[in-house]
Amino acid sequence: MKIKSQKDFFSGLMFTVVGASFAYGATSYSIGSGGRMGPGYFPVLLGVILAILGGAIMFKALVVETQDGEKIGAWAWKPLFFIIAANVLFGILLGGLPSVGIPAMGLIAAIFGVTIVASLAGDTFNLKEVLILSVVLSIGSYLAFIMLLKLQFPVWPTFIVG
């Protein structure tokens, strides 16, 4: 068979592999039934749906003819690096790295860090807009996670609140 759309084929393959992996990984949990769902029911169901969706996308890529074959372009290294770095920075700022001596900086600093670093992945960077977005996200996260859901994790740096 000939692949008629490389983009669709490989994205469908990725969906299928990720979905099947999650479904398989969640089978170690109790599945339960539709009436009494166990902790593994939802991840297995989502994994299977994602794998089926990926299979349908791969099938379409093999059957539907496209103009240029939709070749896969070059990797976008800059956005890939900054998005991964933003997530790593968020984890480090939120919880700290005690083994290295980095204290937990809390939710607010973590949100500012992730927003600033992730915005560097784009083509344009406007510090004023990024800081406004950081403030809005910080307030919204504080209200949602601390005030409404009453989650217990550091909000401010440990050296400020003790």
Rosetta silent file (secondary structure, phi, psi, omega in degrees, C-alpha in Angstrom):
SEQUENCE: MKIKSQKDFFSGLMFTVVGASFAYGATSYSIGSGGRMGPGYFPVLLGVILAILGGAIMFKALVVETQDGEKIGAWAWKPLFFIIAANVLFGILLGGLPSVGIPAMGLIAAIFGVTIVASLAGDTFNLKEVLILSVVLSIGSYLAFIMLLKLQFPVWPTFIVG
SCORE:     score description
SCORE:     0.000 S_00000001
   1 L     0.000  149.761  179.768    0.000    0.000    0.000 S_00000001
   2 L  -106.476  134.640  176.708    1.085    3.547   -0.668 S_00000001
   3 L   -78.600  121.351 -176.985    0.840    6.279    1.956 S_00000001
   4 L   -94.679  -16.746  176.150   -1.085    9.122    0.367 S_00000001
   5 L  -144.629  103.505 -177.884   -0.720   11.565    3.277 S_00000001
   6 H   -64.300  -40.025 -179.472    2.359   11.236    5.455 S_00000001
   7 H   -58.523  -49.880 -179.154    1.126   13.801    7.984 S_00000001
   8 H   -66.181  -40.420 -177.543   -2.140   11.953    8.589 S_00000001
   9 H   -62.593  -49.128 -175.752   -0.515    8.525    8.597 S_00000001
  10 H   -75.183  -29.713  174.021    2.132    9.318   11.196 S_00000001
  11 H   -69.812  -38.819  175.272   -0.209   11.367   13.400 S_00000001
  12 H   -63.590  -38.835  176.868   -2.683    8.456   13.300 S_00000001
  13 H   -63.523  -41.988  178.101    0.142    6.071   14.162 S_00000001
  14 H   -62.574  -44.873  178.118    1.098    8.270   17.122 S_00000001
  15 H   -59.908  -42.965 -178.563   -2.542    8.344   18.339 S_00000001
  16 H   -64.499  -45.404 -179.140   -2.792    4.581   18.021 S_00000001
  17 H   -65.936  -45.448 -179.843    0.448    3.895   19.909 S_00000001
  18 H   -65.454  -45.340  179.808   -0.311    6.389   22.696 S_00000001
  19 H   -62.310  -45.556  178.941   -3.924    5.212   23.051 S_00000001
  20 H   -64.736  -38.180  178.732   -2.974    1.529   23.099 S_00000001
  21 H   -63.675  -45.013  178.834   -0.194    2.233   25.612 S_00000001
  22 H   -65.975  -41.693  179.445   -2.540    4.057   27.971 S_00000001
  23 H   -63.252  -43.605  178.969   -5.222    1.393   27.620 S_00000001
  24 H   -66.043  -42.930  179.791   -2.692   -1.367   28.312 S_00000001
  25 H   -64.224  -31.100 -177.952   -1.126    0.526   31.238 S_00000001
  26 H   -82.277   -8.433  179.904   -4.523    1.107   32.839 S_00000001
  27 L   -70.879  -13.790  176.686   -5.426   -2.601   32.786 S_00000001
  28 L   -74.947  -14.618  175.550   -3.424   -3.076   35.982 S_00000001
  29 L   -89.828  162.964  176.703   -6.163   -1.080   37.756 S_00000001
  30 L   -70.377  124.690 -177.228   -9.591   -2.452   38.561 S_00000001
  31 L   -80.906  -46.867 -177.560  -11.814   -1.836   35.516 S_00000001
  32 E    77.571 -153.721  179.268  -15.220   -2.483   37.074 S_00000001
  33 L  -132.245  178.421 -179.850  -18.369   -2.159   34.978 S_00000001
  34 L   -62.796  -32.407  179.869  -20.393    0.657   33.448 S_00000001
  35 L   -80.898  -33.247  179.933  -22.557    0.839   36.569 S_00000001
  36 L  -131.081   80.870 -175.781  -19.674    0.611   39.056 S_00000001
  37 E   -70.754  135.816  174.249  -16.620    2.020   37.338 S_00000001
  38 L   -91.757  179.974 -178.055  -13.238    1.256   38.822 S_00000001
  39 L   -67.082  -17.653 -179.975  -10.164    3.500   38.652 S_00000001
  40 L   -94.725   -8.443 -174.846   -9.040    1.883   35.390 S_00000001
  41 H   -61.121  -52.983 -176.095  -12.346    2.210   33.514 S_00000001
  42 H   -65.061  -47.391  178.578  -11.924    5.777   32.263 S_00000001
  43 H   -63.610  -37.150  177.972   -8.250    5.518   31.176 S_00000001
  44 H   -65.183  -45.684 -179.264   -8.898    2.225   29.366 S_00000001
  45 H   -61.302  -46.286  178.689  -11.943    3.663   27.617 S_00000001
  46 H   -64.391  -39.800  178.627  -10.097    6.836   26.564 S_00000001
  47 H   -63.017  -42.615  179.239   -7.084    4.822   25.414 S_00000001
  48 H   -66.215  -42.884  178.370   -9.231    2.538   23.276 S_00000001
  49 H   -62.139  -41.908  178.658  -11.115    5.502   21.770 S_00000001
  50 H   -64.839  -40.298  178.879   -7.809    7.246   20.974 S_00000001
  51 H   -66.120  -39.994  177.815   -6.405    4.078   19.387 S_00000001
  52 H   -66.072  -42.888  176.747   -9.546    3.629   17.253 S_00000001
  53 H   -59.978  -43.500  177.221   -9.407    7.284   16.202 S_00000001
  54 H   -62.227  -40.586  176.933   -5.746    6.835   15.256 S_00000001
  55 H   -62.610  -39.994  177.936   -6.585    3.742   13.219 S_00000001
  56 H   -65.506  -39.733  178.936   -9.283    5.661   11.338 S_00000001
  57 H   -66.841  -40.603  177.145   -6.857    8.496   10.591 S_00000001
  58 H   -63.772  -41.526  179.046   -4.228    6.019    9.350 S_00000001
  59 H   -61.431  -43.990  178.160   -6.822    4.317    7.132 S_00000001
  60 H   -60.977  -38.557 -179.800   -7.846    7.680    5.671 S_00000001
  61 H   -66.684  -24.818  179.125   -4.179    8.476    4.983 S_00000001
  62 H   -88.508  -20.294 -172.829   -3.877    5.263    2.971 S_00000001
  63 H  -105.029  -44.615 -173.770   -7.114    5.688    0.997 S_00000001
  64 L   -83.380  125.381 -179.685   -7.747    9.398    0.339 S_00000001
  65 L   -77.602  136.153  176.329   -5.533   10.923   -2.348 S_00000001
  66 L  -116.529  165.083 -175.490   -3.931   14.286   -1.553 S_00000001
  67 L   -60.563  -59.306 -173.644   -2.346   16.850   -3.858 S_00000001
  68 L  -110.348    8.583 -177.668    1.303   16.633   -2.817 S_00000001
  69 L    82.343    0.247 -179.500    1.223   13.643   -0.517 S_00000001
  70 L    39.959   69.639  179.659    1.385   16.016    2.465 S_00000001
  71 L   -65.944  152.234  176.742    5.007   15.360    3.255 S_00000001
  72 L   -78.366  131.089 -179.478    6.221   15.737    6.808 S_00000001
  73 L   -83.079 -171.632  178.773    8.158   18.958    7.241 S_00000001
  74 L   -71.591  154.807  177.349   11.191   19.682    9.351 S_00000001
  75 L   -67.221  139.219  175.640   10.993   19.401   13.116 S_00000001
  76 L   -90.229   85.815 -172.835   10.119   22.636   14.885 S_00000001
  77 H   -68.190  -39.572 -177.500   12.955   22.445   17.406 S_00000001
  78 H   -61.459  -54.003  178.434   12.504   25.877   18.983 S_00000001
  79 H   -62.102  -38.661  179.078    8.844   25.396   20.051 S_00000001
  80 H   -59.563  -45.716 -179.630    9.547   21.819   21.095 S_00000001
  81 H   -63.562  -48.743 -174.937   12.412   22.906   23.333 S_00000001
  82 H   -69.517  -33.978  178.697   10.575   25.826   24.963 S_00000001
  83 H   -69.372  -44.055  177.515    7.350   23.883   25.626 S_00000001
  84 H   -65.281  -43.111  179.106    9.233   21.000   27.263 S_00000001
  85 H   -62.344  -38.060  178.985   11.440   23.447   29.194 S_00000001
  86 H   -63.432  -41.716  179.630    8.354   25.329   30.416 S_00000001
  87 H   -68.038  -40.575  177.414    6.811   22.139   31.809 S_00000001
  88 H   -64.276  -44.097  178.617   10.049   21.086   33.507 S_00000001
  89 H   -61.209  -39.782  178.542   10.440   24.581   34.974 S_00000001
  90 H   -59.396  -46.744  179.091    6.854   24.485   36.264 S_00000001
  91 H   -62.991  -41.885 -179.660    7.511   21.249   38.135 S_00000001
  92 H   -67.126  -44.232 -179.192   10.770   22.514   39.585 S_00000001
  93 H   -68.605  -37.146 -178.223    9.305   25.858   40.682 S_00000001
  94 H   -70.238  -45.917 -175.290    6.167   24.316   42.150 S_00000001
  95 H  -107.769  -15.024 -177.139    7.807   21.568   44.182 S_00000001
  96 L    77.822  175.459  174.313   11.489   22.497   44.251 S_00000001
  97 E  -129.489   85.345 -175.916   14.446   20.134   44.008 S_00000001
  98 L   -60.257  -31.271 -178.801   15.507   19.405   47.586 S_00000001
  99 L   -66.122  -25.196  179.882   18.319   17.084   46.470 S_00000001
 100 L  -101.679  -12.732  179.836   19.990   20.003   44.669 S_00000001
 101 L    95.776   13.678  178.118   18.986   22.635   47.225 S_00000001
 102 E   -90.960  118.606 -178.457   16.330   24.443   45.146 S_00000001
 103 L   -77.119  161.891  174.980   13.387   25.375   47.397 S_00000001
 104 L   -68.610  128.732 -179.156    9.739   25.227   46.335 S_00000001
 105 L   -96.387  -12.349  175.433    8.775   28.580   44.866 S_00000001
 106 H    92.188  174.698 -174.377    5.020   27.932   44.879 S_00000001
 107 H   -64.087  -44.775 -174.637    2.134   28.148   42.456 S_00000001
 108 H   -64.038  -47.844  178.906    2.361   31.830   41.583 S_00000001
 109 H   -64.878  -36.666  179.390    6.050   31.761   40.642 S_00000001
 110 H   -65.018  -39.634  178.786    5.526   28.492   38.754 S_00000001
 111 H   -67.961  -41.775  176.389    2.717   30.004   36.676 S_00000001
 112 H   -61.422  -43.954 -179.572    4.803   33.085   35.878 S_00000001
 113 H   -62.720  -47.748 -177.784    7.736   30.847   34.903 S_00000001
 114 H   -66.255  -37.641 -178.861    5.736   28.497   32.685 S_00000001
 115 H   -68.093  -44.002 -179.026    3.934   31.364   30.951 S_00000001
 116 H   -66.390  -46.568 -177.492    7.094   33.333   30.192 S_00000001
 117 H   -68.846  -41.855 -179.636    9.115   30.335   28.967 S_00000001
 118 H   -66.260  -32.312  179.207    6.252   28.838   26.919 S_00000001
 119 H   -70.744  -18.177  175.443    5.594   32.184   25.230 S_00000001
 120 L   -70.355  -13.259 -179.682    9.181   32.165   23.961 S_00000001
 121 L   -73.557  -20.503 -178.041    8.157   29.263   21.704 S_00000001
 122 L   -79.606  179.479  179.870    6.163   31.557   19.437 S_00000001
 123 L   -78.633  -31.521  179.852    7.332   33.796   16.638 S_00000001
 124 L  -120.286  152.466  179.152    6.669   37.005   18.569 S_00000001
 125 L  -137.701  119.893  177.946    7.236   37.851   22.231 S_00000001
 126 L  -122.213  107.983 -174.029    5.650   40.800   23.997 S_00000001
 127 H   -59.042  -39.431 -179.516    6.668   40.950   27.675 S_00000001
 128 H   -61.270  -46.755  179.563    3.759   43.213   28.656 S_00000001
 129 H   -64.046  -40.525 -179.291    1.174   40.796   27.203 S_00000001
 130 H   -65.639  -40.549  178.716    2.917   37.799   28.773 S_00000001
 131 H   -67.938  -37.682  176.052    2.967   39.428   32.216 S_00000001
 132 H   -64.109  -43.964  177.092   -0.725   40.333   31.959 S_00000001
 133 H   -61.625  -40.289  179.067   -1.509   36.743   30.973 S_00000001
 134 H   -62.540  -42.118  178.774    0.586   35.485   33.891 S_00000001
 135 H   -63.841  -45.538 -179.870   -1.332   37.653   36.357 S_00000001
 136 H   -63.004  -45.595  179.041   -4.702   36.494   34.979 S_00000001
 137 H   -64.557  -38.128  178.732   -3.644   32.828   35.050 S_00000001
 138 H   -64.286  -46.331  178.972   -2.241   33.182   38.579 S_00000001
 139 H   -63.489  -46.324  179.348   -5.442   34.732   39.921 S_00000001
 140 H   -61.956  -41.672  179.237   -7.609   32.161   38.144 S_00000001
 141 H   -67.479  -40.071  178.230   -5.473   29.256   39.343 S_00000001
 142 H   -62.084  -46.777 -179.910   -5.457   30.544   42.904 S_00000001
 143 H   -63.466  -44.229 -176.309   -9.223   30.903   42.907 S_00000001
 144 H   -72.078  -49.064 -171.264   -9.847   27.515   41.272 S_00000001
 145 H   -88.605  -36.300 -176.475   -7.292   25.319   43.017 S_00000001
 146 H   -91.323  -51.475 -175.731   -6.757   26.950   46.404 S_00000001
 147 H   -76.308  -50.664 -174.334  -10.060   28.679   47.189 S_00000001
 148 H   -82.513  -49.239 -177.060  -12.630   26.448   45.455 S_00000001
 149 L   -86.351  -13.003  178.825  -10.995   22.997   45.383 S_00000001
 150 L    56.149   39.996  176.726   -9.035   23.550   48.617 S_00000001
 151 L   -74.209  147.246 -175.965   -5.925   21.790   47.259 S_00000001
 152 L  -107.549   94.067  169.523   -2.907   21.797   49.545 S_00000001
 153 L  -149.658  159.918 -173.641    0.295   22.859   47.795 S_00000001
 154 L   -62.991  135.921  178.475    2.585   25.847   48.217 S_00000001
 155 L   -98.378  -39.883 -177.215    1.305   29.123   46.797 S_00000001
 156 L  -117.479  161.372  178.268    4.246   31.375   47.678 S_00000001
 157 L   -57.186  145.102 -176.656    7.990   30.685   47.979 S_00000001
 158 H   -64.719  -29.661 -179.671    8.982   28.905   51.186 S_00000001
 159 H   -74.661  -12.135  177.329   11.479   31.608   52.142 S_00000001
 160 H   -90.946  -47.523 -175.443    8.628   34.194   52.180 S_00000001
 161 H   -92.249  -11.710  176.707    5.962   32.262   54.117 S_00000001
 162 L    89.084    0.000    0.000    8.349   30.209   56.240 S_00000001
